[in-house]
Amino acid sequence: MNNNIYFVSGIDTGIGKSYATGFIAKQWNAAGLRTITQKLVQTGNTSISEDIILHRELMGIAFTQEDMQKITMPEIFSYPASPHLAARIDKREINFEKMRQATIQLSQRYDAVLIEGAGGLMVPLTENYLIIDYIKEMDYPLLFVTSGKLGSINHTLLSLEAVARRRIQLHTVIYNTFPVPEDNTISADTQRYLRTYIQTRFPETAFIVI
């Protein structure tokens, strides 16, 4: 597998993975690193990945040839649920080889590929195979999204314990500041705490705020 592929996950569904993926892709492109995004498994859609649509809007670009060919969205299921359940409802299994080949194609055409996952690290792709298992198997560096909402410290630390236990490379922790709370007390301290935690426990990992 090429070493220009990165995986984006986070502490939960709705934490801002799509925004973070599009934002990072835009930044990398602006820096001269030709970057494309891919949605690993999209649920709750029928023909087009809504997350890829958002990525392109944030990146400020039109749909690419790879989008038209569905290489950036190789698996789409209609029911808005965890991939293992969405696949069962649609009565077909996730085609892992199709996903892997699509990612390889993108990695051959671009300088970097950002793969957005579904939900958090422990979301099941099948009954016995989790998102984190896929990241480990494919040996992807991880960009991990968190936020300042109440409970984020607990969810982040538990996730990073799982990452460390599996010896997954933690490339970047992305602190999502949106939506901005009226009372910033918890959010500000959460950002301070997590930044210090990452600097201490994962000194080679970048910590960025968006």
C-alpha positions in Angstrom: 0.0 0.0 0.0 1.3 3.5 -0.8 2.3 5.7 2.1 0.3 8.7 1.0 -3.0 7.5 2.4 -4.4 8.8 5.6 -7.6 7.9 7.6 -9.8 10.4 9.3 -11.9 9.2 12.3 -13.2 10.8 15.4 -14.8 10.3 18.8 -18.4 9.9 17.5 -20.9 10.4 14.7 -21.5 14.1 14.0 -18.2 15.3 15.6 -17.1 17.1 12.4 -15.1 14.4 10.4 -16.5 15.6 7.1 -15.7 19.2 7.9 -12.2 18.3 9.1 -11.6 16.1 6.0 -12.6 18.9 3.6 -10.7 21.5 5.6 -7.4 19.5 5.7 -7.7 18.6 2.0 -8.1 22.3 1.1 -5.1 23.2 3.3 -2.9 20.5 1.8 -3.9 21.5 -1.8 -3.1 25.1 -1.0 0.3 24.0 0.2 0.9 22.3 -3.2 0.1 18.7 -2.1 -2.5 17.4 -4.5 -5.1 15.9 -2.2 -8.3 14.0 -2.8 -10.8 12.7 -0.3 -12.7 9.4 -0.2 -15.7 8.3 1.9 -15.0 4.7 3.1 -18.6 3.7 3.5 -21.5 6.1 3.1 -24.8 5.2 4.7 -28.1 7.1 4.4 -27.6 7.9 0.7 -28.6 6.1 -2.5 -26.4 7.2 -5.4 -24.1 10.1 -4.3 -22.2 10.5 -1.0 -23.4 13.6 0.8 -20.0 13.7 2.7 -18.1 13.9 -0.6 -20.4 16.7 -1.7 -19.5 18.6 1.5 -15.8 17.9 1.0 -15.9 19.4 -2.5 -17.8 22.5 -1.2 -15.2 23.0 1.5 -12.3 22.4 -0.9 -13.9 24.9 -3.3 -13.8 22.5 -6.3 -16.3 20.9 -8.6 -16.9 17.1 -8.7 -13.9 15.4 -10.0 -13.6 12.6 -12.6 -13.0 10.2 -9.7 -16.3 11.4 -8.1 -18.2 10.8 -11.3 -16.7 7.3 -11.5 -17.6 6.7 -7.8 -14.0 5.9 -7.0 -14.2 8.3 -4.1 -17.5 6.7 -2.8 -17.1 3.0 -3.5 -19.7 1.8 -1.1 -23.1 3.5 -0.5 -26.0 2.1 1.5 -29.5 3.5 1.8 -30.2 3.3 5.5 -28.6 5.9 7.9 -27.0 3.4 10.3 -23.8 1.8 11.2 -22.3 0.1 8.1 -22.9 -3.5 9.4 -26.6 -2.7 9.9 -27.0 -0.7 6.7 -25.5 -3.5 4.7 -27.8 -6.0 6.3 -30.8 -3.9 5.5 -29.8 -3.4 1.9 -29.2 -7.2 1.7 -25.6 -7.0 0.4 -22.2 -7.2 2.0 -19.5 -4.5 2.0 -17.1 -5.2 -0.8 -13.8 -4.6 0.9 -11.7 -5.4 -2.1 -13.6 -2.8 -4.2 -12.9 -0.2 -1.5 -9.2 -1.1 -1.3 -8.8 -1.0 -5.1 -10.6 2.4 -5.2 -8.2 3.8 -2.6 -5.2 2.5 -4.5 -6.4 4.1 -7.7 -6.7 7.5 -5.9 -3.2 7.1 -4.3 -1.7 6.6 -7.7 -3.4 9.7 -9.2 -2.9 12.1 -6.2 -0.1 13.1 -3.8 -2.4 12.4 -0.8 -5.6 10.6 -0.1 -7.8 11.4 3.0 -10.3 8.6 3.8 -13.2 9.6 6.0 -14.5 6.8 8.1 -18.0 6.3 9.4 -18.7 7.3 13.0 -16.1 6.5 15.6 -13.2 4.0 15.7 -15.3 1.2 17.2 -18.1 1.3 14.6 -18.6 -2.2 13.1 -18.2 -2.7 9.4 -19.3 -6.3 9.8 -20.4 -8.3 12.9 -16.8 -9.1 13.7 -14.7 -6.3 12.0 -14.5 -2.7 13.2 -13.3 0.6 11.6 -10.2 0.4 13.8 -9.5 -3.1 12.6 -9.5 -1.8 9.0 -7.2 1.1 9.9 -4.8 -1.3 11.5 -4.9 -3.8 8.7 -4.2 -1.2 6.1 -1.6 0.5 8.3 -3.0 4.0 7.7 -1.8 7.0 9.7 -4.7 8.4 11.6 -6.1 11.9 11.8 -8.4 12.0 14.8 -11.2 14.5 15.3 -12.5 15.6 18.7 -14.2 18.7 20.2 -14.9 20.7 23.3 -18.3 19.3 24.1 -18.9 17.8 27.5 -17.6 14.2 27.5 -15.0 14.8 24.8 -12.1 14.2 27.1 -13.3 10.8 28.2 -14.2 9.7 24.6 -10.9 11.0 23.3 -8.7 9.3 25.8 -10.5 6.0 25.5 -10.1 6.2 21.7 -6.4 7.0 22.0 -5.9 4.1 24.4 -7.3 1.8 21.7 -5.1 3.5 19.0 -2.0 3.1 21.1 -2.8 -0.5 22.0 -3.0 -1.4 18.3 0.1 0.6 17.5 -1.7 2.7 15.0 0.3 5.9 14.0 -1.5 8.9 15.4 -0.6 11.6 12.7 -2.8 14.5 13.9 -5.5 15.3 16.5 -8.0 17.8 15.1 -9.9 19.9 17.6 -13.2 21.0 16.1 -14.4 24.3 17.7 -17.8 24.3 15.9 -20.5 24.9 16.9 -19.2 27.6 19.2 -20.9 27.4 22.6 -22.3 30.4 24.4 -20.4 29.4 27.5 -16.8 28.5 26.5 -15.6 27.4 29.9 -15.7 23.6 29.2 -14.6 23.9 25.6 -11.5 26.1 26.4 -10.4 23.8 29.2 -11.0 20.7 27.1 -8.8 22.1 24.4 -6.1 23.0 26.9 -6.2 19.6 28.6 -6.2 17.6 25.3 -3.3 19.7 23.9 -1.2 19.0 27.0 -2.2 15.3 26.9 -1.2 14.9 23.3 2.1 16.7 23.8 2.9 14.5 26.7 1.7 11.1 25.5 2.0 11.5 21.8 4.9 14.0 21.3 5.2 13.3 17.5 1.5 14.0 16.9 0.3 17.3 15.6 -2.5 19.1 17.4 -4.5 21.6 15.3 -7.6 23.6 15.9 -10.2 24.3 13.2 
